[in-house]
Amino acid sequence: GLDVSAGNVGKAQDAYSAKLFALFPERLGLRILDIGGGAGETAKKLIALGHQVEIVVPSAYLAARCRVNAPSAKVHECTFQDMQSAGGFDLCLFSESFQYIPLPFSLQKARGLLEPGGEIVIGDCFRSETFRADPVRHTVGGGHAIAQFRAELAAEPLRIVSQEDITEAVAASIDLEQEFFNVIGVGLTGIETQLKERRPTQHWMLHRMINLVMNARKRARLSERLFERERTSASFIANNRYLLIRLAQA
């Protein structure tokens, strides 16, 4: 319902969080495991709502930010695969982190960490059946193949409480992201033009260095990101499904 503009990104993120939280069991004081909790912003919101939160994040930098943003949350500075916990959680949350954890490990371990009656909530991108990977150009989106996810889910003692496809609603963020990178590309083009005119030797050396440290595929993808407009919301919709899923123990 918001205009697609950079000024509305914060409001859109808040709206996304509210939609995600609406999937939670309707009671206060949930014990929540925020898997791949980023900088702790989601945990901060959950704590403000009266929940107890633990965060799993492998990055030392992000773990430090979690301790600042959500000081009452326990932070597990490790991968979800390596996390050691007695469990007992009412909810395991994957907010745009599910795609980074191997299947079927993610579902299996999350289920094992739940209290009886506990649930799993996933908000993430999945590759659709129509996903087409290009060997050179980057196909926008990603995540686990939706067919593979459904097969793994069917093998687990879990049932789908609710599932909503919000692909079209989130796809506009791809256009905003591309506009941002195009602005950076314009700036870099201006800098390169001046460097080529005023310091041709340094310009040659810079290009030589880039060619040494980046292969042709990486250079092509960087050029695509900065100077082209192939990463669009339409491309995202054609290749991906963004789902909000609530799972309960069968």
C-alpha positions in Angstrom: 0.0 0.0 0.0 3.0 2.3 0.1 4.5 4.2 -2.9 7.7 2.5 -4.2 10.4 5.0 -3.1 13.5 5.0 -1.0 11.8 7.2 1.6 9.3 4.4 2.3 11.8 1.6 2.8 11.7 1.9 6.6 7.9 1.9 6.7 7.9 -1.1 4.4 10.3 -3.0 6.6 8.1 -2.3 9.7 5.1 -3.5 7.8 6.9 -6.7 6.8 7.8 -7.3 10.5 4.2 -6.8 11.6 3.0 -9.2 8.9 5.6 -11.8 10.0 4.8 -11.4 13.7 1.1 -11.9 13.0 2.0 -15.5 12.3 3.2 -16.1 15.8 1.1 -17.9 18.4 -1.2 -15.4 20.1 0.3 -15.2 23.5 2.9 -13.0 25.3 6.2 -14.2 26.7 7.1 -16.6 23.9 10.6 -18.1 24.0 11.9 -17.4 20.5 15.0 -18.5 18.7 15.8 -15.9 16.0 18.0 -17.9 13.5 20.3 -15.7 11.4 19.2 -12.7 13.4 21.3 -10.1 11.5 22.1 -7.0 13.6 19.4 -7.8 16.2 16.8 -5.4 14.9 14.1 -8.1 14.7 15.0 -9.3 18.2 14.8 -5.8 19.5 11.2 -5.5 18.2 10.3 -8.9 19.7 11.7 -8.1 23.1 9.7 -4.8 23.1 6.6 -7.0 22.5 7.3 -9.0 25.7 9.0 -12.0 24.2 12.3 -13.7 25.4 14.7 -14.0 22.5 17.9 -15.9 21.7 19.8 -15.1 18.5 22.0 -17.3 16.3 24.4 -15.4 14.1 27.9 -16.5 12.8 29.4 -13.1 12.1 31.4 -11.6 15.0 30.5 -8.1 13.8 26.8 -8.8 13.6 26.9 -10.6 17.0 28.4 -7.4 18.5 25.6 -5.4 17.0 23.0 -7.8 18.4 24.4 -7.3 21.9 24.0 -3.5 21.4 20.6 -3.5 19.8 19.1 -6.3 21.9 21.1 -6.4 25.1 18.7 -8.8 26.9 18.9 -11.4 24.2 21.3 -14.3 24.5 23.5 -14.4 21.4 24.9 -17.6 20.0 27.9 -16.5 17.9 28.0 -19.5 15.5 26.3 -21.1 12.6 22.9 -22.7 13.2 24.6 -26.0 12.4 27.1 -25.6 15.2 24.7 -24.2 17.8 24.5 -26.0 21.1 21.2 -25.6 23.0 18.9 -27.6 25.2 16.0 -26.2 23.2 12.6 -25.6 24.8 11.7 -22.8 22.4 8.1 -21.9 21.6 9.1 -20.6 18.2 12.0 -20.9 15.8 12.1 -18.0 13.4 13.8 -17.8 10.0 13.5 -14.3 8.8 15.3 -14.2 5.4 17.9 -16.7 6.8 16.3 -20.0 5.8 18.0 -20.0 2.4 21.5 -20.0 3.9 21.1 -23.2 5.9 21.2 -26.6 4.2 18.1 -28.7 3.7 16.9 -30.9 5.4 19.1 -29.8 8.4 17.3 -26.6 9.0 13.9 -28.1 9.5 15.2 -31.1 11.4 17.2 -29.2 13.9 14.6 -26.4 14.4 12.0 -29.1 15.1 14.2 -30.7 17.7 14.6 -27.4 19.5 10.9 -26.8 20.0 8.8 -27.3 23.1 5.9 -29.7 22.6 3.4 -27.6 20.6 6.1 -25.2 19.4 6.1 -23.8 15.9 8.4 -22.7 13.1 7.9 -19.5 11.1 9.8 -18.9 7.8 9.8 -15.7 5.8 12.1 -16.1 2.8 12.7 -16.4 -0.9 12.6 -19.7 -2.8 13.5 -20.5 -6.3 10.4 -21.3 -8.3 9.9 -24.2 -10.7 10.5 -21.6 -13.5 13.9 -20.4 -12.1 16.5 -20.3 -14.8 20.1 -19.8 -13.8 22.4 -18.1 -16.3 26.1 -19.3 -16.3 27.3 -15.7 -16.7 24.7 -13.2 -15.7 23.2 -13.3 -12.2 19.6 -14.4 -11.9 18.0 -12.1 -9.4 16.7 -13.9 -6.3 17.5 -17.4 -5.1 17.1 -19.6 -2.0 16.2 -23.2 -1.9 14.3 -24.7 -4.8 10.7 -24.7 -3.8 10.2 -28.3 -5.0 13.1 -29.5 -2.9 11.7 -27.6 0.1 8.3 -29.1 -0.2 9.8 -32.6 -0.5 11.9 -32.1 2.6 8.9 -30.7 4.5 6.8 -33.7 3.5 9.4 -36.0 5.1 9.3 -34.1 8.5 6.6 -34.5 11.1 5.4 -31.0 10.5 2.2 -29.5 9.1 1.6 -26.2 7.3 -0.7 -24.0 9.5 -0.6 -21.2 7.0 1.3 -20.2 3.9 1.1 -16.8 2.0 2.8 -15.9 -1.2 3.9 -12.2 -1.1 6.2 -12.3 -4.1 4.5 -9.4 -5.9 4.3 -7.3 -2.8 8.1 -7.5 -2.1 9.4 -7.5 -5.7 9.4 -3.7 -6.0 12.4 -3.6 -3.6 14.5 -5.1 -6.4 13.8 -2.1 -8.6 14.8 0.3 -5.8 18.0 -1.7 -5.2 18.9 -1.5 -8.9 18.3 2.2 -9.0 20.7 2.6 -6.1 23.5 0.6 -7.7 22.9 2.5 -11.0 23.6 5.8 -9.1 26.8 4.3 -7.8 27.7 3.2 -11.4 27.2 6.8 -12.7 29.5 8.1 -10.0 32.2 5.5 -10.8 32.0 6.2 -14.5 32.7 9.9 -13.8 35.7 9.0 -11.6 37.0 6.6 -14.2 36.7 9.2 -17.0 38.7 11.8 -15.0 41.3 9.2 -14.1 41.7 8.1 -17.7 42.2 11.6 -18.9 44.4 12.9 -16.1 46.3 9.8 -15.0 46.3 7.3 -17.9 49.1 5.1 -16.4 47.3 4.7 -13.1 44.1 4.0 -15.0 45.7 1.2 -16.9 47.2 -0.2 -13.7 43.8 -0.1 -11.9 42.2 -2.0 -14.8 45.0 -4.5 -14.8 44.6 -5.1 -11.1 40.9 -5.6 -11.4 41.4 -8.2 -14.2 43.9 -10.1 -12.0 41.7 -10.3 -8.9 38.3 -10.8 -10.6 37.5 -13.4 -13.3 35.4 -12.5 -16.3 32.2 -13.9 -14.7 32.6 -11.7 -11.6 33.4 -8.7 -13.7 30.4 -9.3 -15.9 28.1 -9.5 -12.8 29.6 -6.4 -11.3 29.1 -4.5 -14.5 25.5 -5.8 -14.7 24.8 -4.7 -11.2 26.3 -1.2 -11.6 25.5 -0.2 -15.2 22.5 -2.3 -16.5 18.9 -2.7 -15.6 18.3 -6.4 -16.0 17.7 -6.9 -12.3 14.0 -6.0 -12.2 10.9 -6.8 -10.1 9.5 -8.7 -13.2 12.6 -10.9 -13.4 12.3 -11.6 -9.6 8.7 -12.6 -10.0 9.4 -14.8 -12.9 12.1 -16.8 -11.1 11.1 -16.8 -7.4 8.4 -17.2 -4.8 8.6 -15.2 -1.5 6.7 -17.1 1.1 5.5 -16.6 4.7 5.1 -20.0 6.2 3.9 -21.1 9.6 4.6 -24.7 10.6 3.5 -26.8 13.6 4.5 -30.2 14.9 2.3 -32.9 13.4 
